[in-house]
Amino acid sequence: QVQLVESGGGLVQPGGSLRLSCAGSGFTFSTYTMSWHRQAPGKERELVAYIASFGLTNYSDSVKGRFTISRDNAKNTVYLQMNNMKPEDTAVYYCRVILRTQQYWGQGTQVTVSS
């Protein structure tokens, strides 16, 4: 079955960095677009970034220039490098894949930016 497992969250000070990982299994990872989303308390889940199978990337305006999405198809893993982090980046971060019309989400990893 399809499984996505995120890791790498934690507590970081403003201006600091974290790298999130999402390992996928149960599908042909290299052929699908992968995306990162986040949900802050009391807010709707929002798209942070995506990376297509052939490497095209796109970012939300709120993270552009600070976050970088990448993938290692040999490891079936997508990454989110987060630099110059801000308190407003605090959220649970999820990775997602859409297979045909079905969305699959990981369990999420908490990221807290605070001094």
N, C-alpha and C positions, 0 to 999 in steps of 0.2 A: 504494500500500500504506500501511497505518497506520504512522505514525512519530511518536515522541515524543522531543524533544531538550531535555534539561535544561541549565541554565547558572546561573552565579552563585555556585558554591561557592568555598571558599577557607579561609584561616586567619584566625581572629578571636580576640581576647582574651576571657576571661570578662567578662560584662556587656555585650559588644558586640552588633552587629546584622549580619545579612546578609539579602539578598532573593534567593530562588531563582526562576527562571523555567522554565516547561516549555511549549514550542511544539508543538502538535499539527497533524498533517496527514493526509490520506487518509480522513477521516471527518467527519461533521457535528458539529463540536466543540460547538456550543451546546446540543445535545440530550442530552449525556451527562454523568453524574457523573464528576468528576475527583478523584483522590486523590494524596496524598503519603505515601510510606513511607520508612523508613530501616532500615539494617542496620549495626550496629556489629560490630567484629571479634569472632568467636566467639559471636555472638548471632543469633537468628532475625530475619528481616525483620518489622518492625512497622508498623502503620498510625499515621500522625501526624495526618492531617486529611483530610477530604473536603469537596467542595462540589458540591451537586446542580445540575442544569441551571437550576433556578429560584432558586438562591442559598442554599438551606439549607446550613448548615455544621455540622461536628461535629469535635471534637478529642479526642485522647488526654489523659488526666489529666496526664501528664507535661509537656505543652506548653501546656495551657489557661491563658489569661491572658498568655502570652508570644509565641505564634505566631499569625499571622493568614493564613488562606487566602483568596484572591480570584481572580476570573477576568475576563478581557476577551474576550468572545466575538468582537468585531470583529477582534481580533488572534489569535484561536485560541490563547490563552495563559492558563495558570494560574500563579499566584504563591504563594510562601510567604514571608511576612515573618517573620523570626525576630529577636526582641528579648530582651534580658537573657539572653544565651546562657550555657550552663553546659558544663563539660567533658563531662558525660554526654550532651550533644547531638552529640558527635563520632560521625560515621557517614557512610556513603554514602547519599545521598538520591535516591529514585527517584519519578517520577510514573507513574501507571497509569490506564488506561481499560479498561473491560470492554465489549466489543461483542458482544451476544448472550451467548454463554457463553465467549468467548475473551478472555483477558487480554493486554494489550499493555503493555510496560514500556519506559521510556527506558533509556539506557545508564548513568545515574547520575552524580551529581556529589559529589565529596568535600567534606565540611565538617569542619573541625578546630577545636576550641575549646581553646586553650592559651595560657598566658602565656609 
